[in-house]
Amino acid sequence: MTEYDVVVVGAGPGGSMAAKTLAENGVKVLMVEKRQEIGSPVRCAEGVSKVELESLVEVKKSWIAAEVSGAKIYSPDNSVIVLSEEQAGNEVGYVLERKIFDRWLAKQAAKAGSEVMVKTSAIGIDKKREHLVIKLRRMGEVFEVSAKMVIGADGVESRVGKWMGLDTTLKLNEVESCVQYLITNLKYEMDYCHFWLGHSRSPGGYIWLFPKGNSSGNFGIGVMPSMAKEPAKVYLDRFLNEVGIDTSHVVEVVAGAVPVSPMEKASTERCLLVGDAARHADPITGGGIINAMKGGIIAGKVAAEAVKNNDFSSKFLSKYDRLWKEDFGKTLERNKILQKKLLKMDDKTMDKLIKSLSDSNLKEMSITGIVKELIKKNPKLLWDLKSLFF
């Protein structure tokens, strides 16, 4: 049985950053990915903040599909808020080619010294006193490896987390069901990301368009199953028909789920979770690339310390939870509260809120600044959010 210090399950942005960080710290690490191609299929709108991404990696033109100058947010009656790229949040700035980006990140992990296996699924974990026995299946062959700990980067309702004793089950109001089309021959302003709000359009979520260059883009929707009366695809097809988008130009379809309720605890004895496995997607936007990368780096550093100190206890590894909460966890917690508030609003209230900003200079405001302005102009509706933003 091959022995490793750490096994990382899942080669998305979170898993690759964790494996790379571990390898750079001299840890013997194996990263496994169940798909035969890292980064495919893409289950993501692919938008990220320029500033955030550039703070984490050196940007390569090969995995940038488009750059956008801002975002347009449409209320249910199509009133519009226009935000610059700097103000629009963690999903606006670059639109990635995830198939290329994810593979590039995995290559960086391999270059740093991590072993990488594709088409390799984790199918179980046996807990021993001094180590873990991780059962893997690769192209029909079942085998086992030994590891001192495991990092689960295996997505929504992480099986790694369940095997290690963490509750990763999501309720219907803690997840968004998503469908996305890659569409060609679009006529929209392609230097902006576009977001359409309204529970009649997308109950509990929103509709998006992320430009991909050459008049193509990711047109998608997220709906909350606890609020939606029909499948996400039905809502998306209805909207595209209403705005005159020709679905005969759809060249790719993907579907999946996004967690929108952060975990209180993403660590336990001999185990850390990152990315969607740890529910690190933003409750408002559903975006999670940057948080997955940050969480992966933090998890890699904490796991490397655990290996160095030969301490894989829940108490030692809880440092991971403290660090990610200090980094981006406060924003997730705040946005969860804001999301709950938005879910209670009907479409007329959303229209009223956006129209109340008609005389505000939004180009000089961040998302936080806009929420503050909304609270000032609509105190009866939003006063209970005051302590979160002032």
C-alpha positions in Angstrom: 0.0 0.0 0.0 1.4 3.4 -1.1 1.7 5.8 1.8 1.0 9.5 1.6 0.9 12.3 4.1 -2.2 13.8 2.6 -4.7 12.7 -0.1 -6.7 15.5 -1.7 -10.0 14.3 -3.3 -11.1 16.6 -6.2 -9.0 18.6 -8.6 -11.0 21.8 -8.8 -9.5 25.2 -7.8 -9.8 24.4 -4.1 -8.2 20.9 -4.4 -5.4 22.0 -6.7 -4.5 25.0 -4.5 -4.4 22.7 -1.5 -2.3 20.1 -3.2 0.1 22.8 -4.5 0.5 24.4 -1.1 1.1 21.0 0.5 3.7 20.0 -2.0 5.5 23.4 -1.7 5.8 22.7 2.1 7.5 19.3 1.5 4.4 17.2 2.1 3.9 13.9 0.2 0.5 14.5 -1.4 -1.7 12.6 -3.8 -4.6 14.5 -5.6 -7.3 12.4 -7.3 -10.0 13.4 -9.7 -12.9 11.2 -10.7 -13.3 12.7 -14.2 -11.0 11.8 -17.0 -10.5 15.5 -17.8 -9.8 18.0 -15.1 -12.1 21.1 -15.5 -14.7 19.3 -17.6 -17.6 19.5 -17.7 -17.8 23.1 -16.5 -20.5 23.6 -13.8 -19.8 27.3 -13.3 -20.6 30.7 -14.8 -16.8 31.2 -14.8 -16.7 34.8 -13.6 -14.1 36.1 -11.1 -12.8 39.4 -9.8 -9.7 40.6 -11.5 -8.2 42.0 -8.3 -8.9 38.8 -6.3 -7.6 36.5 -8.9 -4.4 38.5 -9.5 -3.7 38.4 -5.8 -3.7 34.6 -5.9 -2.0 33.6 -9.2 -0.2 35.0 -12.2 -2.9 35.5 -14.8 -2.4 33.8 -18.1 -4.1 35.0 -21.3 -4.7 31.4 -22.4 -7.4 30.9 -19.7 -9.2 34.3 -20.0 -12.2 34.1 -22.3 -13.2 37.7 -21.8 -12.8 40.8 -19.7 -15.7 42.9 -18.7 -16.0 46.5 -17.6 -18.9 46.1 -15.2 -22.2 44.6 -14.4 -25.8 45.4 -15.2 -28.4 44.4 -12.6 -32.1 44.3 -13.7 -35.0 44.5 -11.4 -38.2 42.5 -12.1 -39.6 45.4 -14.1 -36.2 45.8 -15.9 -35.0 49.0 -14.1 -31.2 48.8 -14.2 -28.3 49.4 -11.9 -24.9 49.7 -13.6 -21.8 48.9 -11.6 -18.1 49.2 -12.6 -15.9 46.1 -12.6 -14.2 47.3 -9.4 -17.6 47.6 -7.6 -19.4 44.6 -8.9 -18.0 41.9 -6.6 -16.1 38.6 -6.7 -17.7 37.3 -9.9 -17.1 40.3 -12.2 -13.9 41.2 -14.1 -12.5 38.2 -15.9 -14.6 35.4 -17.4 -12.5 32.2 -17.4 -12.2 29.2 -19.6 -12.5 26.8 -16.7 -11.5 23.8 -18.8 -8.1 25.4 -19.3 -7.9 27.2 -16.0 -8.5 24.2 -13.8 -6.0 22.1 -15.7 -3.4 24.9 -15.4 -3.9 24.9 -11.6 -3.6 21.1 -11.4 -0.4 21.3 -13.4 1.0 23.9 -10.9 0.2 21.4 -8.2 2.1 18.6 -10.1 5.0 20.9 -10.8 5.3 21.7 -7.1 5.6 17.9 -6.4 2.0 16.6 -6.0 1.1 13.3 -7.5 -2.1 13.6 -9.6 -4.4 10.8 -10.7 -7.3 11.4 -13.1 -10.3 9.0 -13.6 -9.8 8.0 -10.0 -12.7 8.0 -7.6 -12.6 7.8 -3.9 -15.1 5.1 -2.9 -14.5 4.8 0.9 -12.3 5.6 3.9 -11.4 3.3 6.8 -10.2 5.0 9.9 -7.3 3.4 11.7 -5.7 4.5 14.9 -2.7 6.1 13.3 -3.8 6.7 9.7 -6.5 6.4 7.1 -7.0 3.8 4.5 -8.5 5.4 1.4 -10.2 3.2 -1.1 -9.8 4.3 -4.8 -11.2 3.0 -8.1 -9.2 3.8 -11.3 -10.5 2.5 -14.6 -12.2 -0.5 -12.9 -9.3 -1.3 -10.7 -9.9 -1.0 -6.9 -6.8 -0.3 -4.7 -6.0 1.4 -1.4 -3.6 4.0 -0.2 -2.6 5.1 3.3 -2.7 8.7 4.4 -2.3 10.6 7.6 -5.2 12.9 6.6 -7.6 13.7 3.8 -8.8 17.0 2.2 -12.2 16.8 0.6 -12.6 19.0 -2.4 -15.3 16.8 -3.9 -18.1 19.2 -4.3 -21.7 19.5 -3.0 -22.7 17.1 -0.2 -19.1 15.9 0.0 -18.8 12.1 0.4 -15.4 12.6 2.0 -17.0 14.8 4.7 -19.7 12.2 5.4 -17.2 9.3 5.6 -15.2 11.4 8.1 -18.2 12.2 10.3 -19.2 15.7 9.1 -22.8 16.5 8.2 -22.7 17.6 4.6 -26.4 17.1 3.8 -28.1 20.1 2.3 -31.7 21.1 2.9 -33.8 22.4 0.0 -33.4 26.0 1.2 -29.6 25.7 1.5 -28.9 25.0 -2.2 -29.5 26.5 -5.6 -30.4 24.2 -8.5 -28.6 25.6 -11.6 -28.8 25.2 -15.4 -26.5 27.0 -17.9 -26.3 27.2 -21.7 -23.3 28.3 -23.7 -25.0 30.3 -26.5 -23.5 31.9 -29.6 -24.7 34.8 -31.7 -25.8 36.9 -28.7 -26.7 40.6 -29.2 -26.2 41.9 -25.7 -23.5 44.4 -24.6 -20.7 41.9 -24.2 -18.4 44.1 -22.1 -20.8 43.7 -19.2 -22.0 40.8 -17.1 -25.8 40.8 -16.8 -28.0 39.8 -13.8 -31.8 39.5 -13.8 -33.6 39.5 -10.4 -37.2 38.5 -9.6 -38.8 35.5 -8.0 -41.3 35.2 -10.9 -38.3 34.7 -13.2 -36.0 32.7 -10.9 -37.5 31.8 -7.5 -34.9 32.3 -4.8 -32.1 33.0 -7.3 -31.3 35.0 -10.4 -30.5 34.7 -14.1 -27.1 35.6 -15.5 -25.2 36.2 -18.6 -21.4 36.1 -18.6 -19.7 37.0 -21.9 -17.2 34.5 -23.4 -16.0 36.5 -26.4 -17.0 36.3 -30.1 -20.7 37.1 -29.3 -21.0 34.0 -27.1 -21.8 33.7 -23.4 -22.9 31.6 -20.4 -26.6 32.2 -20.0 -27.8 30.5 -16.8 -30.2 30.4 -13.9 -30.2 29.4 -10.2 -33.4 28.6 -8.4 -34.0 27.5 -4.8 -35.8 24.1 -4.8 -37.8 25.1 -1.7 -39.4 28.0 -3.7 -39.5 26.8 -7.3 -42.6 25.1 -8.6 -40.9 24.0 -11.8 -37.4 22.7 -12.8 -34.7 25.4 -13.3 -34.5 24.7 -17.0 -38.2 25.5 -17.5 -37.6 29.0 -15.9 -34.5 29.6 -18.0 -36.2 28.5 -21.3 -39.2 30.7 -20.6 -37.0 33.8 -19.9 -34.9 33.2 -23.0 -38.1 33.0 -25.1 -39.4 36.2 -23.6 -36.3 38.2 -24.4 -35.9 36.7 -27.9 -32.9 34.5 -27.4 -32.7 31.8 -30.1 -32.0 28.5 -28.2 -31.0 26.8 -31.5 -27.6 28.5 -30.9 -27.0 26.6 -27.7 -23.8 24.7 -28.1 -23.3 23.3 -24.5 -25.6 22.6 -21.6 -24.5 22.0 -18.0 -26.5 21.5 -14.8 -25.6 21.2 -11.1 -26.1 22.4 -7.6 -24.5 25.3 -5.6 -24.5 25.4 -1.8 -25.7 28.8 -0.4 -25.4 28.1 3.3 -21.9 28.1 4.8 -20.9 25.3 7.2 -20.1 26.2 10.7 -17.4 23.6 10.8 -15.4 22.3 7.8 -12.8 20.4 9.8 -12.7 17.2 12.0 -10.1 14.7 13.0 -7.8 13.9 10.0 -10.0 15.9 7.6 -10.6 19.3 6.1 -13.1 20.4 3.4 -12.6 23.1 0.8 -14.7 24.8 -1.9 -18.3 23.6 -2.4 -17.6 20.7 -0.1 -17.2 23.3 2.7 -20.1 25.3 1.3 -17.9 28.3 0.6 -19.9 29.7 -2.3 -21.4 33.2 -1.7 -25.0 33.0 -0.5 -26.0 36.0 -2.6 -24.2 35.3 -5.9 -23.4 31.6 -5.7 -19.9 32.4 -6.9 -17.2 30.3 -5.3 -14.0 30.2 -7.4 -12.0 32.7 -5.3 -13.2 31.4 -2.0 -12.3 27.8 -3.1 -8.8 28.9 -4.0 -8.3 30.9 -0.7 -9.7 28.0 1.3 -7.4 25.5 -0.6 -4.4 27.6 0.3 -5.4 27.8 4.0 -6.2 24.1 4.1 -2.8 23.3 2.6 -1.0 25.4 5.1 -2.9 24.0 8.1 -2.5 20.4 6.9 1.2 20.9 6.3 1.5 22.1 9.9 -0.4 19.1 11.1 2.0 16.8 9.2 5.0 18.6 10.7 3.6 18.4 14.2 2.1 14.9 13.7 -1.1 16.2 15.2 -4.3 15.5 13.2 -6.7 16.0 16.0 -10.0 18.0 15.6 -8.6 20.6 18.0 -5.4 21.2 15.9 -7.2 21.2 12.6 -9.9 23.6 13.8 -7.3 26.3 13.1 -8.5 25.9 9.5 -12.0 27.0 10.4 -10.7 30.0 12.4 -8.6 31.2 9.4 -11.1 30.9 6.6 -13.7 32.6 8.8 -11.3 35.5 9.4 -10.6 35.7 5.7 -13.9 35.4 3.9 -16.2 33.7 6.4 -17.5 37.0 7.8 -18.7 38.0 4.3 -20.4 34.7 3.8 -22.2 35.0 7.1 -23.3 38.6 6.4 -24.5 37.7 2.9 -26.5 34.7 4.2 -28.4 37.1 6.4 -28.9 39.5 3.5 -30.0 36.5 1.3 -32.7 35.5 3.8 -34.0 39.1 3.7 -34.1 39.1 -0.1 -35.9 35.8 -0.2 -38.8 37.3 1.7 -39.2 40.2 -0.7 -41.8 40.1 -3.5 -41.0 41.4 -7.0 -42.7 44.8 -6.4 -40.5 45.4 -3.3 -37.4 44.6 -5.4 -38.5 47.1 -8.0 -39.1 49.8 -5.4 -35.6 49.3 -3.9 -33.8 49.5 -7.2 -35.9 52.6 -8.3 -34.9 54.3 -5.0 -31.3 54.4 -6.3 -32.2 56.4 -9.4 -30.7 59.6 -8.1 -27.6 58.0 -6.5 -24.1 58.1 -8.0 -23.6 54.3 -8.1 -20.4 54.5 -10.1 -18.7 55.6 -6.9 -20.1 52.9 -4.8 -19.2 49.3 -4.0 -21.8 46.6 -3.4 -21.5 47.4 0.4 -22.0 51.1 -0.4 -25.1 50.3 -2.4 -26.6 48.3 0.4 -25.9 51.2 2.8 -27.6 53.6 0.4 -30.6 51.2 0.1 -30.9 51.1 3.9 -30.8 54.9 4.1 -33.5 55.3 1.5 -35.7 52.4 2.7 -35.3 52.3 6.5 -38.7 50.6 7.1 -37.8 47.7 4.8 -34.1 47.3 5.6 -33.4 48.8 9.1 -32.8 45.3 10.6 -29.7 45.0 8.3 -28.2 48.2 9.7 -25.8 46.5 12.1 -24.3 44.4 9.3 -23.2 47.3 7.2 -22.6 50.3 9.5 
